[in-house]
Amino acid sequence: MRRFLMSVLGLTTLASLIWVGTPVYIIRPFSPQTARGLALSYSMRSWSGPFTLAALLLGVLLCVALWKRLLSRRGRALAAIPMLVLAGCAWLARQNHFEWMFGPLRHPEFVAAGEASHVADDELVLGVARDGEARAYPVRALAYHHLVNDVVAGEPVVATY
């Protein structure tokens, strides 16, 4: 019975990791994504809260059932590891980890166009001009950050791509 309960606890932990990790793997910066993969990711994200909570509750029940069967401290400590992983999955399912991957560029630094050696002549930029002041945001940088908070001619702007 102990082996069965440990197996179910292990499978529950693995399922929770896969459920939370799949959207993180599919939606990555600079990797190709398909419409089917994105649909799967968003569907899994929408169900990850209830799924991971149910997995955590099942894990607690399994650990309670196992506690009396695991006589050594080592065995009980090993049973606690899946509980920590399940709790971590339940926490991560309630976070917006996409914001961690695509953080806005809050304090951009600029150089004159002639000094912009990191931007190729044929590279795409998003330009903003207002009252004689102009900014150019390389699309390559926007593809990673998605947002740049800036001020142009005294007006706050958000450049996005």
C-alpha positions as CSV (number, residue, x, y, z in Angstrom):
1,M,0.0,0.0,0.0
2,R,2.9,2.4,0.8
3,R,4.4,1.8,-2.6
4,F,1.0,2.5,-4.3
5,L,0.5,5.8,-2.3
6,M,4.1,6.9,-3.1
7,S,3.5,6.2,-6.8
8,V,0.3,8.2,-6.9
9,L,2.0,11.0,-5.1
10,G,4.8,11.0,-7.6
11,L,2.5,10.9,-10.6
12,T,0.4,13.7,-9.1
13,T,3.5,15.8,-8.7
14,L,4.7,15.0,-12.2
15,A,1.3,15.9,-13.6
16,S,1.2,19.2,-11.8
17,L,4.7,20.1,-13.1
18,I,3.8,19.2,-16.6
19,W,0.5,21.2,-16.4
20,V,2.3,24.3,-15.2
21,G,5.4,23.9,-17.3
22,T,3.9,23.2,-20.7
23,P,2.6,26.8,-21.2
24,V,6.0,28.1,-20.0
25,Y,7.8,25.9,-22.5
26,I,5.4,26.7,-25.5
27,I,5.3,30.5,-25.0
28,R,8.9,31.5,-24.9
29,P,10.6,34.6,-26.3
30,F,12.1,34.1,-29.8
31,S,10.8,30.6,-30.4
32,P,8.3,29.7,-33.1
33,Q,4.7,29.2,-31.9
34,T,1.8,27.6,-33.6
35,A,-1.9,28.6,-33.2
36,R,-2.6,25.1,-31.9
37,G,0.2,25.4,-29.3
38,L,-0.9,28.8,-28.2
39,A,-4.5,27.6,-27.8
40,L,-3.3,24.6,-25.8
41,S,-1.2,26.9,-23.6
42,Y,-4.0,29.4,-22.9
43,S,-6.4,26.6,-22.1
44,M,-4.0,24.9,-19.7
45,R,-3.3,28.3,-18.1
46,S,-7.0,28.9,-17.6
47,W,-7.3,25.5,-15.8
48,S,-4.0,25.6,-14.0
49,G,-5.4,27.2,-10.8
50,P,-8.1,24.6,-10.1
51,F,-5.9,21.8,-11.4
52,T,-2.9,22.6,-9.2
53,L,-5.1,23.2,-6.2
54,A,-6.7,19.8,-6.6
55,A,-3.3,18.2,-7.0
56,L,-2.0,19.9,-3.9
57,L,-5.1,18.7,-1.9
58,L,-4.6,15.2,-3.2
59,G,-0.9,15.4,-2.3
60,V,-1.8,16.5,1.3
61,L,-4.2,13.5,1.6
62,L,-1.6,11.1,0.3
63,C,1.0,12.5,2.7
64,V,-1.4,12.1,5.6
65,A,-2.1,8.5,4.6
66,L,1.7,7.9,4.1
67,W,2.8,9.5,7.4
68,K,2.1,6.5,9.6
69,R,3.6,4.1,7.0
70,L,6.8,6.1,6.8
71,L,8.6,5.4,10.0
72,S,11.9,7.0,9.4
73,R,12.7,10.7,9.3
74,R,14.3,10.2,5.9
75,G,11.2,8.7,4.5
76,R,9.0,11.5,5.8
77,A,11.4,14.1,4.5
78,L,11.3,12.4,1.0
79,A,7.5,12.6,1.2
80,A,7.7,16.3,2.0
81,I,9.6,17.1,-1.2
82,P,6.6,16.4,-3.5
83,M,4.5,18.6,-1.2
84,L,6.9,21.5,-1.7
85,V,6.8,21.0,-5.5
86,L,3.0,20.8,-5.5
87,A,2.8,24.0,-3.4
88,G,5.2,25.6,-5.8
89,C,3.1,24.6,-8.8
90,A,0.0,25.9,-7.1
91,W,1.7,29.2,-6.4
92,L,3.2,29.5,-9.9
93,A,-0.2,28.7,-11.5
94,R,-1.5,31.9,-9.9
95,Q,1.4,34.1,-11.2
96,N,1.7,35.8,-14.5
97,H,5.1,34.4,-15.5
98,F,4.8,35.9,-18.9
99,E,5.4,39.3,-17.4
100,W,8.6,37.9,-16.0
101,M,9.7,36.9,-19.4
102,F,8.6,40.0,-21.2
103,G,9.3,42.8,-18.8
104,P,8.8,46.4,-20.0
105,L,11.9,48.5,-20.5
106,R,11.2,51.2,-18.0
107,H,14.3,53.4,-18.3
108,P,15.5,53.3,-21.9
109,E,18.8,55.0,-22.7
110,F,19.3,56.7,-26.0
111,V,22.1,57.8,-28.2
112,A,22.2,60.1,-31.3
113,A,21.4,58.3,-34.5
114,G,25.0,58.6,-35.8
115,E,26.2,56.9,-32.6
116,A,23.8,54.0,-32.7
117,S,26.3,51.3,-33.8
118,H,24.2,48.5,-32.3
119,V,21.4,49.2,-34.8
120,A,22.0,48.2,-38.4
121,D,21.1,50.5,-41.3
122,D,18.5,48.1,-42.6
123,E,17.1,47.2,-39.2
124,L,13.4,48.0,-38.5
125,V,12.6,50.6,-35.8
126,L,9.4,52.0,-34.4
127,G,9.6,55.8,-34.5
128,V,7.9,58.4,-32.4
129,A,8.1,62.2,-33.1
130,R,6.5,65.0,-31.2
131,D,7.2,68.7,-31.1
132,G,10.6,68.4,-32.8
133,E,11.8,65.5,-30.6
134,A,12.1,62.0,-31.9
135,R,12.9,58.5,-30.7
136,A,13.5,55.3,-32.5
137,Y,13.0,52.0,-30.8
138,P,14.6,48.9,-32.5
139,V,12.0,46.3,-33.2
140,R,14.5,43.6,-32.1
141,A,14.5,45.1,-28.6
142,L,10.7,45.6,-28.6
143,A,10.2,42.0,-29.6
144,Y,11.7,40.9,-26.3
145,H,10.5,43.6,-23.9
146,H,7.2,44.3,-25.8
147,L,6.9,47.7,-24.0
148,V,9.0,50.7,-23.6
149,N,7.9,53.4,-21.2
150,D,9.4,56.8,-22.2
151,V,8.8,60.5,-22.3
152,V,8.9,62.4,-25.7
153,A,8.7,66.1,-25.6
154,G,7.5,66.1,-22.1
155,E,4.6,63.6,-22.8
156,P,4.7,60.1,-21.5
157,V,4.5,57.4,-24.2
158,V,4.4,53.7,-24.3
159,A,5.9,52.1,-27.4
160,T,4.8,48.5,-28.0
161,Y,5.3,45.8,-30.5
